[in-house]
Amino acid sequence: MPEKDQVKDIEIGIDERSISSRNMVRDDSEEILESSEKDSEELTYPDGGLQAILVLIGCSAVVSGTLGLSSASGTIENYISVNLLPDESSSNVSWIFAVFNFTAFALILFVGPVFNQIGCRIMLIGSLGFVSVGMMCFSLCHELYQFILCHFVTGFGVCLGFTCSINVVTHWFNKWRSTAVGISFVGSSIGGIVYPIILNSLFTSVGFGWGIRVLGFICMVLISIGIVLTKDRRYELGFMKGDKGNPIMDGLKQIDFGILKDPIFATLVIGCIGNSGPFFLTLNYIVSYATAHGWSTSDAYSLTIAMNACSIGGRLSGGYLADKYGRFNWFIVTNLIATIGVFLFWLPPWGSHKGGLFTYACLFGYTSGSYFQSSPTCVAQISKVDQFAVRYGTSSFIISVINFALLPIGGAIIGNKAASGFDHMVIFVAVFQILGLVFVALCRFLYGGWNLKRL
């Protein structure tokens, strides 16, 4: 009997600690929510007006000239793989775009805090320089290592412009932040529609080199528009108080991986990994998937156009729906749609049929459009305004490290570029999509519990 009583006491103790742990997480989430609401009340945001609209136009132009390159990666990957590096495996060719994506998103960890110190103008000028040099050199490449090095330079320019644009939008909008971020991301979708059409025509008429150069000139013009129109509000938001040190060193000191101890933030990061993995794998390989299943080049390129056209709807309506019904609520809905889309329309044998693959491309475009504006706004919602750059930078760095390995892994799964290898890669995408759905739902529970309130 004494032993049974001891066991019972131990069980009761464990239950009490478990309940206490859950209460601590819930208390922390309530404290974050209250502090976030308090920050919003104390700080003023225009949420409209001529200057805010001009800034939004400038940010959208920059996103089109930077992140839009990522939206066109499938077109470039297919041409390089088939025409320029036919003897290289899919895994080797994927390193070009793995390095580009890693540089573009991982370095946000360092660029984000620096933005708080030096502002947007200098960063956008740097973005213009790196993108210009990277694209011009990329057009002259013939070897794998040359493509990788040049796309590394371009990726850094993309990182500067993209990070700056997203941070600036959060300076001007609070109530309609998701909508504003969604509008700024429309620039990426427009680039994803226009760039494949331009490249497909130019690759045929003037060759790869001039096709990439023309694309580079377009990006230069778009970033220049952003330099003229974009303005941050660091002084109004108090980021410059007491700052007299070296901006780069002061910015780097803000980097703190300790924030991963926050279970809400940690589960959100894992959920974003489950979303970003399928995004980059699909974007990079769907054109090659189609050609491997016997599609013509023009039909395969149309998949990229369809995806990016539908992503405009996702970014516009997704921002509005997120603001109306809750950013986390909408994030879960888009994850659910994406998961259903993979299992119904892309997994073998349906993905090899044009109707099925185009349906998936449209669903993927819509949900991915919502993902890119949901992830930063959800991070912002669980963060104080002066923590956003560091938290978003940290999450982007972690996600980028994972994605850095995913594209080569996906290429290794594809193997010798046969149709069966691409089918196996789709299963890999489906696994990650489920991961995203589960952990985004878990993050929402830790932040606000299971209920139907706007969150």
C-alpha angles and dihedrals in degrees: 000000000000089000091052090050090051091050090048091050091050091050091049090049092051091049091050092050090047091051090045091051092051091048090051091053091047092048090050091051091049090049091051091048092049093046091047091052090045091052090051091051095047096045123060124225124189093219087190143002133113097290093049091049092050090049090050091051090049093049091049090052091051092048089051091051094046116023090032087073089063090052089057095047094104091060093048093044093052094050094047093045095049104033112020105029104022093148094055120092121245089250092056094046090048090065088074091064096033089060091045093051093043092052093044096051109019095057090059083088089070100028095050098063091041089056089062089059107038103025134220106297098068092042093052092050088052090049090053092052098047096044091048095050093041096051095045092051092044089060090061098050125119104161130065095242090051092055091048095050095047094047088050089060092046091048092056090053089049090051093054095048098039095047092047093050096050093047093048092053090056088055093060104035134049111146091040096030097127091049092048093048089048091053091049090052091054085081089066091051093049089052090049090054099042101036097060090049091050094044095046090053096042096044088057098042107034104009137246097298099057092037090060092043092054089049089051092053090051091052091049091055093048094050090047089056088054092051090056099044105032122093129167129215101219094135094048091049093048099245092133099053110128094352111142102134134093104302095213095049092042090050094049090051089064092065108110126170087186089088087077086076086075103093092206093056093041094053091046090054091051090048090052090051088056089053101041095048094062089041096059095036092052095042093049101042110026094089092049089044090058095047090048088057092053102268121147118251093249092051091047092051088051088067090065091049092049092049095051094043090055091044088065088063090047093052096046102039091032092058092049094046091047091053092046102042102021134282096246092044092054092044089058092048093052090048090053092049092048092049092050090047094055094049097043104037112019109034113092131310098018098052094067091062116086094227093052096044094046089049090052091046090055094047091045091050093051095047095041089052088057093044096059093053095037097056098057094040092049090050088049091050093058093042139069113248094254090049096054099087093050095043094046090045092051093048092047091051093052093045091048093052089055093044090048087068097036098070094052089044089051089049091050090051089052090051114171094013094259120150092247091057091055089050090056089050090056090058088053089054092050092054092054092047091058089049090055094050095049097048097042088054090048091050091051090052093051091047100045112356129239105313140109098248121127106270 
